């Protein structure tokens, strides 16, 4: 439920902002008031995580099948599948399939989230 997740994210973000403001201003009265809501906020965060993980089985199983098939093509050996024009710290500029997959996943996840109207950290 995308709307439910967005509502929870908004509530959590508002509480965090208010708490950080109270800490910065050293407003002990406000800090105590907000700490009373902390348990509720933690429960909301747990609920949000559950909501975000609900579609995981529907995406994880097909990906596992696809990568099992790719193992037949690339195997566990270090076949270079992509070269970068720039050197990425700790990774270099030649990437095996698995490294390339991780890089592209991080690059395209925000685009996919926007495309399918999924909540993200920025929302």
N, CA, C and O of each residue as an XYZ file, in Angstrom:
492
protein
N       0.848     -1.181      0.000
C       0.000      0.000      0.000
C       0.893      1.244      0.000
O       1.430      1.635      1.037
N       1.040      1.845     -1.148
C       1.956      2.969     -1.331
C       1.528      4.180     -0.510
O       2.366      4.850      0.093
N       0.243      4.458     -0.486
C      -0.239      5.628      0.264
C       0.014      5.470      1.761
O       0.404      6.423      2.435
N      -0.208      4.280      2.268
C       0.030      4.013      3.687
C       1.505      4.224      4.012
O       1.844      4.837      5.024
N       2.374      3.715      3.151
C       3.811      3.865      3.359
C       4.206      5.337      3.328
O       5.009      5.782      4.148
N       3.653      6.085      2.398
C       3.962      7.527      2.318
C       3.489      8.267      3.569
O       4.186      9.141      4.084
N       2.304      7.910      4.048
C       1.783      8.543      5.268
C       2.716      8.284      6.444
O       3.039      9.189      7.214
N       3.141      7.031      6.567
C       4.032      6.668      7.670
C       5.356      7.413      7.537
O       5.875      7.944      8.519
N       5.904      7.451      6.318
C       7.172      8.150      6.098
C       7.053      9.621      6.481
O       7.978     10.194      7.058
N       5.925     10.224      6.163
C       5.709     11.633      6.498
C       5.669     11.822      8.010
O       6.293     12.742      8.539
N       4.936     10.951      8.707
C       4.848     11.048     10.167
C       6.223     10.884     10.806
O       6.596     11.645     11.698
N       6.968      9.891     10.347
C       8.295      9.628     10.912
C       9.212     10.821     10.655
O       9.925     11.268     11.554
N       9.192     11.332      9.432
C      10.053     12.466      9.077
C       9.705     13.700      9.914
O      10.599     14.413     10.370
N       8.413     13.952     10.115
C       7.999     15.102     10.929
C       8.477     14.947     12.368
O       8.958     15.905     12.973
N       8.344     13.738     12.916
C       8.789     13.496     14.286
C      10.300     13.687     14.388
O      10.786     14.317     15.326
N      11.043     13.142     13.420
C      12.499     13.278     13.441
C      12.920     14.743     13.358
O      13.831     15.173     14.065
N      12.258     15.502     12.499
C      12.579     16.932     12.369
C      12.313     17.671     13.677
O      13.136     18.464     14.133
N      11.158     17.402     14.272
C      10.808     18.057     15.532
C      11.795     17.672     16.629
O      12.202     18.515     17.428
N      12.175     16.403     16.666
C      13.111     15.932     17.689
C      14.479     16.594     17.509
O      15.076     17.067     18.476
N      14.971     16.624     16.266
C      16.276     17.235     16.006
C      16.249     18.729     16.343
O      17.221     19.263     16.878
N      15.154     19.393     16.035
C      15.021     20.817     16.354
C      15.063     21.021     17.865
O      15.735     21.928     18.355
N      14.346     20.178     18.599
C      14.326     20.280     20.062
C      15.713     20.032     20.647
O      16.117     20.700     21.598
N      16.439     19.074     20.080
C      17.793     18.777     20.565
C      18.714     19.965     20.282
O      19.491     20.374     21.145
N      18.621     20.516     19.067
C      19.466     21.670     18.714
C      19.191     22.866     19.630
O      20.110     23.569     20.051
N      17.919     23.075     19.925
C      17.532     24.214     20.767
C      17.624     23.892     22.258
O      17.378     24.756     23.099
N      17.977     22.653     22.580
C      18.093     22.185     23.970
C      16.794     22.430     24.747
O      16.806     22.862     25.899
N      15.686     22.141     24.081
C      14.351     22.299     24.663
C      13.965     20.977     25.338
O      13.329     20.117     24.730
N      14.362     20.837     26.595
C      14.155     19.572     27.312
C      12.684     19.197     27.440
O      12.339     18.015     27.410
N      11.830     20.179     27.580
C      10.399     19.913     27.697
C       9.876     19.255     26.411
O       9.141     18.268     26.454
N      10.275     19.826     25.273
C       9.854     19.284     23.974
C      10.489     17.911     23.730
O       9.842     17.017     23.184
N      11.744     17.744     24.130
C      12.424     16.452     23.963
C      11.670     15.368     24.721
O      11.432     14.284     24.188
N      11.294     15.657     25.958
C      10.545     14.680     26.761
C       9.200     14.352     26.118
O       8.779     13.196     26.083
N       8.540     15.383     25.616
C       7.247     15.185     24.955
C       7.409     14.278     23.728
O       6.600     13.379     23.498
N       8.458     14.527     22.952
C       8.699     13.730     21.744
C       9.174     12.320     22.079
O       8.861     11.374     21.355
N       9.925     12.168     23.166
C      10.393     10.832     23.559
C       9.220      9.922     23.920
O       9.307      8.704     23.761
N       8.133     10.505     24.401
C       6.949      9.706     24.717
C       6.340      9.100     23.455
O       5.703      8.048     23.505
N       6.545      9.777     22.325
C       6.029      9.276     21.046
C       7.014      8.344     20.344
O       6.691      7.759     19.310
N       8.211      8.210     20.905
C       9.264      7.432     20.233
C       8.868      5.978     20.002
O       9.158      5.426     18.941
N       8.216      5.353     20.966
C       7.796      3.955     20.816
C       6.817      3.822     19.654
O       6.904      2.885     18.861
N       5.894      4.760     19.563
C       4.927      4.748     18.462
C       5.638      4.921     17.127
O       5.306      4.251     16.149
N       6.610      5.814     17.087
C       7.361      6.057     15.851
C       8.137      4.806     15.455
O       8.186      4.456     14.276
N       8.738      4.136     16.421
C       9.476      2.890     16.127
C       8.530      1.838     15.546
O       8.893      1.122     14.613
N       7.322      1.746     16.096
C       6.334      0.798     15.566
C       5.944      1.168     14.139
O       5.795      0.296     13.283
N       5.781      2.465     13.887
C       5.455      2.920     12.535
C       6.581      2.587     11.558
O       6.326      2.180     10.425
N       7.833      2.764     12.005
C       8.970      2.432     11.147
C       8.999      0.938     10.833
O       9.287      0.544      9.703
N       8.703      0.112     11.828
C       8.666     -1.336     11.604
C       7.550     -1.695     10.625
O       7.726     -2.547      9.753
N       6.408     -1.041     10.776
C       5.289     -1.281      9.859
C       5.652     -0.853      8.437
O       5.302     -1.527      7.468
N       6.353      0.268      8.325
C       6.781      0.750      7.015
C       7.744     -0.251      6.363
O       7.653     -0.516      5.165
N       8.650     -0.795      7.148
C       9.585     -1.790      6.611
C       8.826     -3.027      6.124
O       9.138     -3.568      5.063
N       7.840     -3.472      6.889
C       7.031     -4.619      6.458
C       6.344     -4.322      5.132
O       6.325     -5.163      4.233
N       5.782     -3.130      5.015
C       5.099     -2.741      3.772
C       6.067     -2.725      2.594
O       5.719     -3.139      1.489
N       7.277     -2.246      2.837
C       8.254     -2.159      1.755
C       8.767     -3.532      1.340
O       9.159     -3.721      0.189
N       8.769     -4.492      2.261
C       9.271     -5.822      1.936
C       8.201     -6.765      1.393
O       8.528     -7.866      0.950
N       6.947     -6.366      1.417
C       5.883     -7.234      0.906
C       6.093     -7.669     -0.543
O       5.884     -8.844     -0.846
N       6.496     -6.781     -1.452
C       6.682     -7.221     -2.845
C       7.975     -7.999     -3.083
O       8.197     -8.498     -4.186
N       8.821     -8.108     -2.077
C      10.118     -8.769     -2.255
C      10.028    -10.176     -2.832
O      10.770    -10.473     -3.768
N       9.164    -11.065     -2.333
C       9.121    -12.417     -2.909
C       8.765    -12.430     -4.395
O       9.227    -13.289     -5.146
N       7.937    -11.469     -4.810
C       7.517    -11.437     -6.210
C       8.627    -10.974     -7.140
O       8.607    -11.277     -8.333
N       9.584    -10.250     -6.608
C      10.710     -9.821     -7.439
C      11.935    -10.691     -7.220
O      12.715    -10.909     -8.147
N      12.112    -11.185     -6.013
C      13.312    -11.950     -5.695
C      13.356    -13.284     -6.429
O      14.406    -13.663     -6.948
N      12.253    -13.993     -6.482
C      12.237    -15.315     -7.120
C      12.585    -15.224     -8.605
O      13.440    -15.985     -9.059
N      11.966    -14.331     -9.386
C      12.385    -14.229    -10.797
C      13.853    -13.833    -10.957
O      14.540    -14.351    -11.838
N      14.341    -12.912    -10.109
C      15.749    -12.525    -10.200
C      16.670    -13.693     -9.880
O      17.710    -13.857    -10.517
N      16.296    -14.503     -8.901
C      17.119    -15.668     -8.568
C      17.187    -16.622     -9.756
O      18.247    -17.175    -10.049
N      16.075    -16.815    -10.432
C      16.057    -17.691    -11.610
C      16.927    -17.107    -12.717
O      17.716    -17.822    -13.334
N      16.782    -15.812    -12.966
C      17.582    -15.160    -14.009
C      19.071    -15.277    -13.699
O      19.860    -15.599    -14.587
N      19.465    -15.024    -12.465
C      20.884    -15.077    -12.140
C      21.410    -16.500    -12.107
O      22.595    -16.725    -12.354
N      20.565    -17.448    -11.811
C      20.982    -18.841    -11.917
C      21.302    -19.168    -13.375
O      22.277    -19.860    -13.666
N      20.469    -18.662    -14.288
C      20.725    -18.864    -15.716
C      21.998    -18.144    -16.152
O      22.762    -18.672    -16.961
N      22.232    -16.944    -15.624
C      23.450    -16.207    -15.963
C      24.705    -16.912    -15.460
O      25.780    -16.759    -16.041
N      24.573    -17.678    -14.387
C      25.728    -18.437    -13.905
C      26.238    -19.375    -14.988
O      27.444    -19.594    -15.111
N      25.325    -19.924    -15.768
C      25.736    -20.793    -16.869
C      26.528    -20.048    -17.926
O      27.399    -20.624    -18.578
N      26.229    -18.767    -18.097
C      26.937    -17.959    -19.094
C      28.257    -17.435    -18.538
O      29.301    -17.576    -19.175
N      28.213    -16.831    -17.355
C      29.392    -16.177    -16.806
C      30.150    -17.039    -15.808
O      31.352    -16.854    -15.619
N      29.466    -17.971    -15.173
C      30.106    -18.823    -14.184
C      30.637    -18.011    -13.012
O      30.287    -16.845    -12.830
N      31.480    -18.650    -12.232
C      32.075    -17.971    -11.086
C      33.414    -17.346    -11.445
O      34.043    -16.690    -10.614
N      33.848    -17.548    -12.682
C      35.137    -16.980    -13.060
C      35.017    -15.470    -13.244
O      33.916    -14.921    -13.256
N      36.117    -14.835    -13.382
C      36.165    -13.379    -13.415
C      36.133    -12.835    -14.845
O      37.080    -12.178    -15.276
N      35.066    -13.101    -15.573
C      34.912    -12.603    -16.932
C      34.558    -11.118    -16.860
O      33.618    -10.727    -16.169
N      35.318    -10.301    -17.576
C      35.056     -8.865    -17.616
C      33.915     -8.610    -18.594
O      34.002     -8.985    -19.763
N      32.847     -7.975    -18.122
C      31.698     -7.707    -18.988
C      31.539     -6.226    -19.306
O      30.799     -5.869    -20.222
N      32.225     -5.357    -18.562
C      32.111     -3.921    -18.814
C      33.397     -3.221    -18.410
O      34.063     -3.607    -17.450
N      33.732     -2.181    -19.169
C      34.887     -1.344    -18.840
C      34.401      0.089    -18.698
O      33.630      0.585    -19.519
N      34.861      0.735    -17.656
C      34.471      2.116    -17.396
C      35.563      3.064    -17.891
O      36.749      2.760    -17.766
N      35.175      4.198    -18.445
C      36.182      5.171    -18.861
C      36.855      5.859    -17.672
O      37.920      6.460    -17.811
N      36.219      5.762    -16.501
C      36.823      6.328    -15.296
C      37.058      5.209    -14.294
O      36.368      4.189    -14.313
N      38.022      5.405    -13.433
C      38.302      4.414    -12.396
C      37.460      4.737    -11.171
O      37.489      5.854    -10.655
N      36.717      3.750    -10.720
C      35.879      3.910     -9.533
C      36.673      3.401     -8.334
O      37.166      2.273     -8.361
N      36.807      4.219     -7.275
C      37.581      3.791     -6.113
C      37.113      2.433     -5.585
O      35.914      2.174     -5.486
N      38.053      1.592     -5.258
C      37.855      0.248     -4.710
C      37.315     -0.756     -5.729
O      37.307     -1.955     -5.452
N      36.863     -0.299     -6.897
C      36.319     -1.214     -7.900
C      37.166     -1.259     -9.163
O      37.156     -2.259     -9.880
N      37.897     -0.187     -9.441
C      38.702     -0.140    -10.655
C      37.876      0.312    -11.841
O      36.904      1.052    -11.690
N      38.274     -0.146    -13.041
C      37.517      0.248    -14.230
C      37.094     -0.941    -15.090
O      36.510     -0.752    -16.157
N      37.379     -2.161    -14.640
C      36.904     -3.366    -15.323
C      35.991     -4.119    -14.361
O      36.353     -4.377    -13.213
N      34.797     -4.468    -14.851
C      33.803     -5.039    -13.951
C      33.361     -6.419    -14.399
O      33.103     -6.664    -15.577
N      33.282     -7.317    -13.420
C      32.684     -8.625    -13.682
C      31.168     -8.428    -13.710
O      30.664     -7.352    -13.387
N      30.466     -9.459    -14.092
C      29.007     -9.363    -14.180
C      28.395     -8.937    -12.853
O      27.509     -8.081    -12.831
N      28.845     -9.511    -11.761
C      28.235     -9.252    -10.458
C      28.473     -7.814    -10.006
O      27.570     -7.182     -9.457
N      29.677     -7.292    -10.230
C      29.962     -5.897     -9.873
C      29.128     -4.959    -10.753
O      28.556     -3.981    -10.272
N      29.072     -5.276    -12.049
C      28.290     -4.450    -12.976
C      26.815     -4.441    -12.574
O      26.157     -3.403    -12.640
N      26.308     -5.583    -12.165
C      24.915     -5.669    -11.717
C      24.682     -4.748    -10.518
O      23.694     -4.015    -10.490
N      25.581     -4.776     -9.526
C      25.425     -3.926     -8.346
C      25.441     -2.443     -8.717
O      24.624     -1.665     -8.225
N      26.371     -2.060     -9.581
C      26.468     -0.655     -9.987
C      25.188     -0.212    -10.692
O      24.634      0.843    -10.384
N      24.724     -1.025    -11.637
C      23.517     -0.639    -12.376
C      22.275     -0.672    -11.487
O      21.357      0.124    -11.681
N      22.237     -1.573    -10.527
C      21.109     -1.619     -9.595
C      21.015     -0.316     -8.816
O      19.939      0.271     -8.705
N      22.154      0.138     -8.272
C      22.143      1.396     -7.522
C      21.802      2.578     -8.423
O      21.157      3.532     -7.988
N      22.231      2.515     -9.663
C      21.978      3.623    -10.586
C      20.518      3.677    -11.035
O      19.945      4.760    -11.150
N      19.916      2.516    -11.288
C      18.576      2.504    -11.870
C      17.443      2.331    -10.864
O      16.282      2.526    -11.224
N      17.737      1.977     -9.632
C      16.675      1.801     -8.631
C      15.805      3.044     -8.464
O      14.580      2.920     -8.455
N      16.390      4.239     -8.331
C      15.523      5.421     -8.202
C      14.629      5.631     -9.420
O      13.482      6.053     -9.279
N      15.141      5.342    -10.610
C      14.331      5.500    -11.818
C      13.166      4.516    -11.829
O      12.044      4.878    -12.183
N      13.432      3.286    -11.443
C      12.386      2.262    -11.410
C      11.341      2.608    -10.350
O      10.143      2.418    -10.565
N      11.804      3.118     -9.199
C      10.863      3.513     -8.153
C       9.930      4.614     -8.648
O       8.728      4.570     -8.387
N      10.463      5.580     -9.343
C       9.631      6.669     -9.876
C       8.692      6.152    -10.966
O       7.524      6.536    -11.023
N       9.214      5.277    -11.829
C       8.426      4.746    -12.932
C       7.198      3.991    -12.431
O       6.106      4.136    -12.982
N       7.381      3.179    -11.379
C       6.283      2.383    -10.842
C       5.601      3.046     -9.643
O       4.788      2.424     -8.958
N       5.942      4.316     -9.398
C       5.324      5.089     -8.324
C       5.491      4.418     -6.960
O       4.555      4.361     -6.162
N       6.695      3.915     -6.709
C       6.999      3.289     -5.433
C       7.607      4.326     -4.500
O       8.320      5.218     -4.959
N       7.343      4.230     -3.207
C       7.932      5.208     -2.288
C       9.438      5.000     -2.182
O       9.926      3.870     -2.208
N      10.152      6.089     -2.065
C      11.598      6.007     -1.897
C      11.986      6.842     -0.698
O      11.138      7.484     -0.078
N      13.253      6.835     -0.374
C      13.732      7.575      0.783
C      13.490      9.075      0.613
O      13.226      9.772      1.592
N      13.577      9.574     -0.617
C      13.407     11.002     -0.860
C      11.960     11.455     -0.743
O      11.714     12.629     -0.464
N      10.993     10.562     -0.948
C       9.568     10.952     -0.953
C       9.102     11.382      0.416
O       7.937     11.740      0.588
